[in-house]
Amino acid sequence: MGISNFWFYTIMIVVILHVIVGFGFLLYKLSPKKKDKEKNE
């Protein structure tokens, strides 16, 4: 049981970090695009 709990928590941590990093990356990528569109127009 200890080994399966270890893998469960490891996978959950990876998934949660992936979602947080992905959300932060989207915010980072979307924020400058508005400024770039204003500069181009």
Secondary structure by P-SEA (a helix, b strand, c coil): caaaaaaaaaaaaaaaaaaaaaaaaaaaaaaaaaaaaaaac
